Amino acid sequence: MKYLACALLFLLASCTKLGDEERLDQEKLAQILVDIHLDEAKISGMEIVSVDSNMLLFNALEKSTLKKHQIDSVTLIHSFHAYVREPKDFIKLYERVNEIMEQRKKANETSHR
């Protein structure tokens, strides 16, 4: 019974709409998502066979990224879900993520010349 109550509380909490004032602004979330995607790319490039090792490494990198941006995982998740619920905002967010990725790629190419 207590598991059912916990599940219902989680469901209700996840269904509540997060106001625009409570979610991270687009630029900050885009910067965080870029770092997280780059972390994922680093791990993929390592070609580690063990799923457990991949998860441990990703969790460590994600923790470092969140610390760098001075946010917690709950804020990240709630903000991300708030953007997901607003498709136009979500598209704009990922357009910005792509722009930042391109800027970093160009900066990286320039610095290696």
C-alpha positions as CSV (number, residue, x, y, z in Angstrom):
1,M,0.0,0.0,0.0
2,K,2.8,2.4,0.8
3,Y,4.3,1.8,-2.6
4,L,1.0,2.7,-4.2
5,A,0.9,5.9,-2.2
6,C,4.4,6.8,-3.2
7,A,3.7,6.0,-6.8
8,L,0.6,8.3,-6.7
9,L,2.5,11.1,-5.2
10,F,5.2,10.8,-7.8
11,L,2.6,10.7,-10.5
12,L,0.9,13.8,-9.2
13,A,4.2,15.7,-8.8
14,S,5.3,14.8,-12.3
15,C,2.0,16.0,-13.8
16,T,2.0,19.4,-12.2
17,K,2.9,22.2,-14.6
18,L,6.1,23.9,-13.8
19,G,5.7,27.7,-14.2
20,D,8.1,29.6,-16.5
21,E,9.5,31.4,-13.5
22,E,10.5,28.1,-11.9
23,R,12.3,26.5,-14.9
24,L,15.9,27.3,-15.9
25,D,16.1,30.0,-18.6
26,Q,16.8,28.7,-22.1
27,E,20.4,29.8,-22.3
28,K,21.4,28.2,-19.1
29,L,19.6,24.9,-19.8
30,A,21.1,24.9,-23.3
31,Q,24.6,25.2,-21.9
32,I,24.0,22.4,-19.5
33,L,22.5,20.1,-22.2
34,V,25.5,20.8,-24.4
35,D,27.9,19.7,-21.7
36,I,25.8,16.6,-20.9
37,H,25.7,15.6,-24.6
38,L,29.5,16.1,-24.8
39,D,29.8,13.9,-21.8
40,E,27.7,11.2,-23.5
41,A,29.9,11.5,-26.7
42,K,33.1,11.1,-24.6
43,I,31.7,7.9,-23.1
44,S,30.5,6.6,-26.5
45,G,34.0,7.2,-27.9
46,M,35.6,5.1,-25.2
47,E,33.7,2.0,-26.5
48,I,33.3,0.5,-23.0
49,V,31.4,-2.8,-23.3
50,S,30.0,-2.9,-19.8
51,V,26.7,-1.0,-19.3
52,D,27.4,-0.7,-15.6
53,S,30.8,1.0,-16.3
54,N,29.1,3.3,-18.8
55,M,26.5,4.3,-16.2
56,L,29.0,4.9,-13.5
57,L,31.2,7.0,-15.7
58,F,28.2,9.0,-17.0
59,N,26.9,9.6,-13.5
60,A,30.3,10.9,-12.4
61,L,30.5,13.2,-15.5
62,E,26.9,14.4,-15.0
63,K,27.5,15.2,-11.4
64,S,30.6,17.2,-12.3
65,T,28.6,19.1,-15.0
66,L,25.8,19.9,-12.6
67,K,28.3,21.1,-10.0
68,K,30.0,23.3,-12.7
69,H,26.6,24.9,-13.5
70,Q,25.6,25.1,-9.8
71,I,22.3,23.2,-10.1
72,D,20.9,19.9,-8.8
73,S,19.5,17.0,-10.8
74,V,16.0,17.7,-9.7
75,T,16.1,21.3,-11.1
76,L,17.5,19.9,-14.4
77,I,14.8,17.3,-14.7
78,H,12.0,19.6,-13.8
79,S,13.2,22.3,-16.2
80,F,13.8,19.8,-19.0
81,H,10.2,18.4,-18.6
82,A,8.8,21.9,-18.5
83,Y,10.4,22.6,-22.0
84,V,9.2,19.2,-23.3
85,R,5.6,20.1,-22.4
86,E,5.9,23.2,-24.6
87,P,7.0,22.0,-28.0
88,K,7.8,25.5,-29.4
89,D,10.0,26.2,-26.4
90,F,11.6,22.8,-26.7
91,I,12.4,23.3,-30.4
92,K,14.0,26.7,-29.6
93,L,16.0,25.1,-26.8
94,Y,17.5,22.5,-29.1
95,E,18.1,25.0,-31.8
96,R,20.2,26.9,-29.3
97,V,21.9,23.6,-28.2
98,N,22.9,23.0,-31.8
99,E,24.2,26.6,-32.2
100,I,26.4,26.2,-29.1
101,M,27.7,22.9,-30.4
102,E,28.6,24.5,-33.7
103,Q,30.3,27.4,-31.9
104,R,32.3,25.1,-29.7
105,K,33.3,22.9,-32.7
106,K,34.5,26.0,-34.6
107,A,36.4,27.2,-31.6
108,N,38.0,23.8,-31.1
109,E,39.0,23.6,-34.8
110,T,40.5,27.1,-34.6
111,S,42.5,26.3,-31.4
112,H,44.0,23.1,-33.0
113,R,45.5,24.9,-36.0
